[in-house]
Amino acid sequence: MFNSIKSFGLTGLNAFPVTVEIEVSKSIPDFQIIGLADAAVRECRERIKSAFRSSFMQFPEKDRVIINLAPADVKKTGTVHDLAIAAAIASAQGWIRPEVTEHTAFIGEISLGGEIRPIKGVLPMTILARDYGITELFVPEQNAGEASVIEGLNVYGVGTLRQLIWHFVGKKLLTPHPTYVPDFQNSAGESDFCDIRGQQLAKRAMEVAAAGGHNILLIGPPGSGKSMLAKALPSILPRLTFNEAIDVTNVYSVAGEIDPTHPLITSRPFRAPHHTVSTAGLSGGGTIPRPGEISLAHHGVLFLDELPEFSHNALEILRQPLEDGKVTISRAAGTITYPSSFMLVAAMNPCPCGFYGHPTRKCTCNHAGVQKYLGRISGPLLDRIDINVEAEAVDFAELNSKEKLESSVQIRERVQAARDIQTRRFAGTAITCNANITPDKMRECCVMTPDAERVLESVFRTLGLSGRAYDKVIKTARTIADLAGEEVIGKAHIVEASTYRALDKKYWDNG
């Protein structure tokens, strides 16, 4: 007897269809799984046998059972196919009719006791299932909320193998999981800009960065508020669109970091790895590569505090993702690419003791020590950071002031208005914000007044900008003009944007 059941596999974020073919024949008893299956897939033979016995259901022990996972030239990994293989065995015994499963698919892991355990990567597989015309999808009960985010198919959460069989024989029908309706009303976050005293220049720089998706570096003494500024940034970022939320949730689904009660991530990620993080922890890796911090920050913020304390290799890994918006992990088994389009927010002290240039505290570092400390940040990495700003020491009067400051909600309104301008400007392209303007769109999108061009030329010569830094000044000026609601970049916009590059010369040229 021959039957087939539909399932799906996953490599990185890329789901692919799998057909579970089964042949049961009267021959020497055997149970084989073929089709380029890894050890985890082949081990499911014992799990499924035990699950049938534990569920008091007959397994064809006296027959020769051959399972083929097609296409046979694509490697199948993990436990995602357990449920489909069990369903194929059930169909071979007449418990599931072939015509019922024509537009049905199964994904999930089975335990020895017959429980259906949750798996990683359900969301990307559900999206592909819908695209392939699947109308009924059976997944582990704990993954049902995640799969129900996608409209266009009925999702059934299965708790046990017995529940699945009883559903198909009509003994006790399962009900589809209700479609998950997300809430995109972002909370204010841990910090609000109205709680941050002083730092008007740094606050303005953070607003510009948020409005254009620019990377930013904060330099200042300990206790000046750098970390607080970074943690407040998500409270002024534009809300995620539904498509962006799906992109982010796909990454978290593969990483196994989905909250079953809130299966769609609706607020921008904020990742703050410690400076001892390994290169694999930052970029992703492992035998079966999982997303790293830079991918978990996709469409959000990656905050690196104490930037010079990160290892040289970890910092240099950032260069390509910052440029391309993706990270590629190569292993013997193949190559996996994860998205990593994030805002980099970095913070650092100006020297090892932290008080170089402080108005009241004396720096205890010698010149060579300061140079060595600053030298941990390479020129190519600095070039990829659009905005550099000093977070100066805050005095008593500012800290003790009772003045009511501007809230994150008010700042976000301006940021959202600027992003709306960019959405209209880049409609029909892959560009999402000013920071990502491609070279072929620079002249078209960044029209300047003659005065602005003259100031830009002077800045270029004075600061000795590289070609990449020159482009970043223009992109930042484009964002400043958008915040002002002006279509043409003016002199004042270029002047402000150029001040955000002056620290390169102050610290890294002169030490």
C-alpha positions in Angstrom: 0.0 0.0 0.0 1.3 3.4 -1.0 0.2 6.8 0.5 1.7 10.3 0.8 1.4 13.1 3.4 2.5 16.7 3.1 4.9 18.4 5.5 7.5 21.1 5.5 11.2 21.5 6.4 13.4 24.4 7.2 16.9 25.5 6.4 17.7 28.8 8.2 14.7 31.0 7.4 13.9 29.2 4.2 11.1 26.7 4.4 10.7 24.0 1.8 7.9 21.4 1.0 8.4 17.8 2.0 6.3 14.9 0.8 6.2 12.0 3.2 5.7 8.9 1.1 4.9 5.6 2.7 4.9 2.0 1.4 3.7 -0.8 3.7 4.2 -4.4 2.4 4.0 -7.9 3.6 7.6 -8.9 4.0 10.3 -9.2 6.6 9.3 -6.7 9.4 11.3 -3.5 9.0 10.9 0.2 9.5 13.2 2.4 7.4 13.3 6.2 6.7 15.1 7.3 3.5 15.4 10.6 1.7 18.6 12.2 3.0 17.4 12.2 6.6 19.8 13.2 9.4 20.2 11.3 12.7 17.4 13.2 14.5 14.9 12.3 11.7 15.9 8.6 11.6 15.6 8.4 15.4 11.9 9.2 15.1 11.3 5.5 14.3 11.6 4.5 17.9 9.7 7.6 19.1 6.8 6.9 16.7 6.6 3.1 17.6 6.5 4.0 21.3 3.9 6.8 20.7 1.6 4.3 18.9 1.9 1.8 21.7 1.4 4.5 24.4 -1.7 5.7 22.6 -3.1 2.1 22.5 -3.0 2.2 18.7 -1.8 -0.5 16.5 1.6 -0.1 14.7 2.3 -2.3 11.7 5.0 -4.3 13.5 4.7 -7.3 11.2 5.0 -5.4 8.0 7.8 -3.8 6.1 7.4 0.0 6.4 9.4 2.3 4.1 9.2 6.1 4.5 10.7 8.4 1.9 11.1 12.1 2.5 10.9 13.7 -0.9 12.7 15.5 -2.5 15.4 12.9 -1.7 18.3 15.2 -2.6 17.5 17.9 0.1 18.8 17.2 3.6 16.1 16.8 6.2 17.0 17.8 9.8 15.4 17.9 13.2 12.2 16.5 14.5 9.7 18.6 12.5 8.6 15.6 10.4 7.6 13.3 13.2 3.9 14.2 13.1 3.7 13.8 9.3 5.4 10.4 9.5 2.9 9.3 12.1 0.1 10.6 10.0 1.4 8.6 7.0 1.4 5.4 9.1 -2.1 6.2 10.2 -3.2 6.8 6.6 -1.6 3.5 5.5 -3.9 1.7 8.1 -7.0 3.4 6.8 -7.5 5.9 9.7 -6.8 8.9 7.5 -8.4 8.9 4.0 -6.0 10.1 1.2 -8.6 12.5 -0.3 -8.9 14.3 3.1 -5.1 15.1 3.2 -4.9 16.5 -0.3 -4.7 20.1 1.0 -3.5 19.2 4.5 0.0 19.3 6.1 1.5 18.2 9.4 4.5 19.5 11.3 5.6 18.6 14.9 7.6 16.4 17.2 6.3 13.3 18.9 7.4 12.1 22.3 7.6 8.4 23.4 4.3 8.9 25.3 2.5 10.2 22.3 2.5 13.9 23.2 3.1 16.4 20.4 5.9 18.7 21.4 6.6 22.3 20.1 9.1 22.9 17.4 11.1 25.9 16.1 10.4 27.8 12.9 6.6 27.2 12.6 5.9 30.7 11.2 8.0 30.5 8.0 6.7 27.0 7.4 3.1 28.2 7.8 3.7 31.0 5.3 5.0 28.5 2.7 2.1 26.2 3.5 -0.4 28.9 2.7 1.5 29.8 -0.5 1.4 26.1 -1.6 -2.4 25.9 -1.2 -2.6 24.1 2.1 -5.9 24.8 3.8 -5.5 22.8 6.9 -2.3 22.7 9.0 -1.8 20.5 12.0 0.9 21.7 14.4 1.8 21.2 18.1 -0.7 22.8 20.5 1.9 25.2 21.8 2.7 26.4 18.3 -0.9 26.9 17.2 -1.0 30.6 18.2 2.2 31.3 16.2 0.8 29.6 13.1 -2.6 31.3 13.5 -1.0 34.7 12.7 -1.2 33.8 9.0 -4.6 34.1 7.4 -5.9 31.8 4.6 -5.7 28.4 6.3 -7.2 26.6 9.3 -4.6 25.8 12.0 -5.2 22.9 14.4 -3.3 22.6 17.6 -2.7 18.9 18.4 -1.8 17.8 21.9 -1.4 14.1 21.4 -1.2 11.5 18.7 -4.5 10.1 20.0 -6.2 13.5 19.4 -5.0 13.5 15.8 -6.3 10.0 15.0 -9.6 10.6 16.8 -10.1 13.8 14.7 -9.7 12.0 11.4 -11.8 8.9 12.4 -14.6 11.4 13.5 -14.5 10.3 17.2 -13.7 13.8 18.6 -13.1 16.6 16.1 -10.5 19.3 16.8 -11.5 22.9 16.3 -9.4 25.4 14.3 -7.3 27.8 16.4 -8.8 31.4 16.2 -6.7 33.8 14.1 -4.4 35.8 16.2 -5.1 39.6 16.1 -1.9 41.5 17.0 -1.8 44.8 19.0 0.6 47.3 17.5 0.2 49.8 20.2 3.8 50.0 21.4 4.5 50.7 25.1 6.8 53.5 26.0 9.5 51.1 26.9 11.8 51.1 29.9 12.9 54.7 29.5 11.3 57.9 28.4 13.1 60.9 27.0 11.4 63.1 29.5 13.3 61.3 32.3 16.7 62.2 30.8 18.1 65.5 32.1 20.4 67.5 30.0 22.0 66.0 26.9 20.1 68.2 24.5 22.6 67.6 21.7 22.6 63.8 22.2 18.8 63.7 22.4 18.6 65.6 19.1 21.1 63.2 17.5 19.0 60.2 18.7 15.9 61.8 17.1 17.7 62.2 13.8 19.0 58.6 14.0 15.5 57.2 14.7 14.0 59.3 11.9 16.4 58.0 9.3 17.4 54.6 10.6 21.0 55.8 11.1 23.7 54.1 13.2 24.9 56.2 16.1 27.9 56.3 18.5 27.7 58.0 21.9 30.9 59.0 23.5 31.1 60.4 27.1 32.2 59.8 30.7 30.7 57.2 33.0 27.3 58.2 34.3 26.5 60.8 31.6 23.4 58.9 30.5 24.6 57.0 27.4 22.9 53.8 28.3 19.7 55.6 29.3 19.6 57.3 26.0 20.1 54.0 24.1 17.4 52.3 26.2 15.0 55.1 25.5 15.5 54.9 21.7 12.8 52.2 21.1 10.2 54.6 22.6 10.7 57.0 19.7 11.1 54.6 16.8 8.3 54.2 14.3 5.9 51.3 15.0 6.5 48.1 13.1 4.4 47.5 10.0 2.7 44.1 9.7 5.2 42.9 7.2 8.1 44.0 9.4 6.5 42.2 12.3 6.4 39.0 10.3 10.0 39.4 9.3 11.1 39.8 12.9 8.9 37.0 14.2 10.3 34.6 11.5 13.8 35.1 13.0 12.6 34.6 16.6 10.6 31.6 15.5 13.7 29.9 14.1 15.6 30.8 17.3 12.9 29.4 19.5 12.2 32.6 21.3 8.5 33.1 20.6 6.1 33.8 23.5 3.1 31.5 22.9 0.8 34.1 24.5 2.0 36.8 22.2 3.2 34.9 19.1 3.7 38.0 16.8 6.4 40.4 17.8 4.9 43.9 17.5 7.5 46.1 19.0 11.0 46.7 17.6 13.6 44.4 19.1 16.2 45.9 21.4 19.2 43.6 21.9 22.1 44.5 24.2 24.7 41.7 24.3 27.5 41.9 26.9 30.9 42.8 25.6 32.1 39.2 26.4 29.8 37.8 23.7 31.5 35.4 21.2 31.6 36.0 17.5 29.1 33.1 17.1 26.8 34.6 19.6 26.8 37.9 17.7 26.7 36.7 14.1 25.0 33.3 14.7 26.3 29.8 14.4 26.3 26.3 15.7 26.2 22.9 14.0 22.8 23.8 12.8 23.3 27.6 12.6 20.8 29.6 14.7 20.4 33.4 14.4 22.8 35.6 16.4 22.2 38.9 18.2 22.6 40.9 15.0 19.7 38.9 13.4 17.6 39.0 16.5 17.9 42.8 16.3 16.4 42.8 12.7 14.2 45.9 12.2 15.2 47.0 15.7 18.2 48.2 17.7 21.5 46.5 18.5 23.1 48.3 21.5 26.7 47.7 22.2 27.8 49.3 25.4 31.5 49.7 26.2 32.2 49.3 22.5 36.1 49.1 22.7 35.7 46.2 25.2 34.2 43.9 22.5 36.7 41.6 20.9 38.3 42.7 17.6 36.7 39.8 15.7 33.3 40.5 17.1 33.5 44.2 16.0 34.8 43.4 12.5 32.0 40.9 12.0 29.6 43.9 12.2 31.0 45.5 9.1 29.4 43.4 6.4 25.9 43.2 8.0 25.9 47.0 8.5 26.6 47.4 4.8 24.4 44.6 3.3 21.6 44.1 6.0 22.2 40.3 6.1 24.7 37.8 7.6 25.8 34.6 5.9 27.0 31.6 8.0 28.9 28.9 6.2 29.2 25.4 7.4 30.2 22.1 5.9 26.5 21.1 5.5 25.7 24.3 3.6 25.3 28.1 3.8 22.6 29.9 5.6 21.7 33.6 5.3 19.8 35.5 8.0 18.5 39.1 7.7 20.2 41.7 9.9 18.9 45.1 9.0 19.3 46.9 12.4 20.2 50.3 13.9 23.5 50.1 15.6 23.7 52.2 18.8 27.1 52.0 20.4 28.4 53.7 23.6 31.9 54.2 24.9 34.1 56.2 27.2 36.7 58.5 25.7 39.5 56.7 27.5 40.1 53.7 29.8 39.4 55.6 33.0 36.5 57.4 31.3 37.4 61.0 32.1 39.5 62.2 29.2 38.3 65.8 28.5 36.0 65.9 31.6 35.5 69.5 32.9 36.0 68.6 36.6 37.5 65.1 36.8 41.1 64.4 36.1 42.0 61.8 33.5 44.5 59.2 34.8 45.4 57.7 31.4 48.6 58.5 29.5 48.5 59.5 25.9 49.6 56.0 24.7 46.8 54.4 26.7 44.2 56.6 25.3 45.4 56.0 21.7 45.5 52.2 22.3 41.9 52.3 23.7 40.5 54.4 20.9 42.4 52.3 18.4 40.3 49.2 19.2 37.6 50.8 17.0 38.8 50.4 13.4 38.4 53.1 10.7 36.2 50.9 8.5 33.8 50.3 11.4 33.7 54.1 12.3 33.0 54.8 8.6 29.8 52.7 8.8 28.5 54.8 11.8 26.5 57.7 10.5 26.3 59.8 13.7 28.9 60.4 16.4 27.9 62.6 19.3 29.3 63.4 22.8 27.2 62.8 25.9 28.7 65.4 28.1 28.8 65.3 31.9 25.5 66.7 33.4 25.8 69.4 36.0 23.8 69.7 39.2 21.4 72.4 38.0 20.2 70.2 35.1 19.8 67.1 37.3 17.9 69.1 40.0 15.7 71.0 37.5 11.9 70.6 37.9 11.3 71.6 34.3 9.0 69.3 32.4 10.9 67.9 29.4 9.6 66.7 26.1 8.3 63.1 26.2 9.0 60.2 23.9 5.5 60.4 22.5 6.0 63.9 21.3 9.4 63.0 19.7 7.9 59.9 18.1 5.3 62.0 16.3 8.1 63.9 14.5 10.0 60.7 13.8 6.9 59.0 12.4 6.1 62.1 10.2 9.7 61.9 8.8 9.4 58.2 8.2 6.1 58.7 6.4 7.8 61.1 4.0 10.5 58.4 3.3 7.8 55.7 2.8 6.2 57.8 0.1 9.6 58.8 -1.4 10.8 55.1 -1.7 7.5 53.6 -2.6 8.0 50.7 -5.1 11.7 50.2 -4.1 13.4 48.0 -1.5 14.7 51.1 0.4 13.0 51.5 3.8 14.7 54.7 5.2 17.2 57.3 4.4 20.1 55.3 5.9 19.6 52.7 3.2 19.5 55.0 0.1 21.4 53.2 -2.6 24.1 55.0 -4.7 21.9 55.1 -7.8 19.2 57.0 -5.9 21.5 59.6 -4.1 21.3 62.4 -6.7 17.5 61.9 -7.2 16.6 61.8 -3.4 19.2 64.2 -2.0 18.8 67.4 -4.0 20.8 70.3 -2.4 20.8 74.1 -2.6 24.0 75.7 -4.0 24.9 76.9 -0.5 24.5 73.4 0.9 26.8 72.0 -1.8 29.5 74.6 -1.0 29.3 73.8 2.8 29.5 70.1 2.0 32.7 70.7 -0.1 34.3 72.6 2.8 33.3 69.9 5.3 34.7 67.2 3.0 38.1 68.9 2.8 38.3 70.0 6.4 37.3 66.7 8.0 39.1 64.6 5.3 36.0 62.4 4.8 36.1 59.1 3.0 33.6 58.4 0.2 31.4 56.4 2.5 31.5 59.1 5.2 30.6 61.7 2.5 27.5 59.7 1.6 26.5 59.3 5.2 26.7 63.1 5.8 24.3 63.6 2.9 21.9 60.9 4.0 21.9 62.3 7.5 21.2 65.8 6.1 18.4 64.3 4.1 16.8 63.0 7.4 17.3 66.4 9.1 15.5 68.0 6.1 12.7 65.5 6.4 12.2 66.3 10.1 11.9 69.9 9.1 9.4 69.0 6.3 11.7 70.4 3.6 12.1 68.7 0.2 15.5 70.3 -0.7 18.6 69.9 1.6 19.7 73.3 2.8 22.8 74.8 4.3 21.6 74.4 7.9 20.9 70.7 7.3 24.4 70.0 6.0 26.0 72.0 8.9 24.1 69.9 11.5 24.9 66.6 9.7 28.6 67.5 9.5 28.7 68.2 13.3 27.9 64.5 13.7 31.1 63.5 12.0 33.4 65.9 13.8 34.3 63.5 16.6 36.2 61.3 14.2 38.8 64.0 13.8 38.7 65.0 17.5 39.3 61.6 19.0 40.8 59.3 16.2 43.0 61.9 14.4 44.3 63.7 17.4 43.8 61.3 20.3 
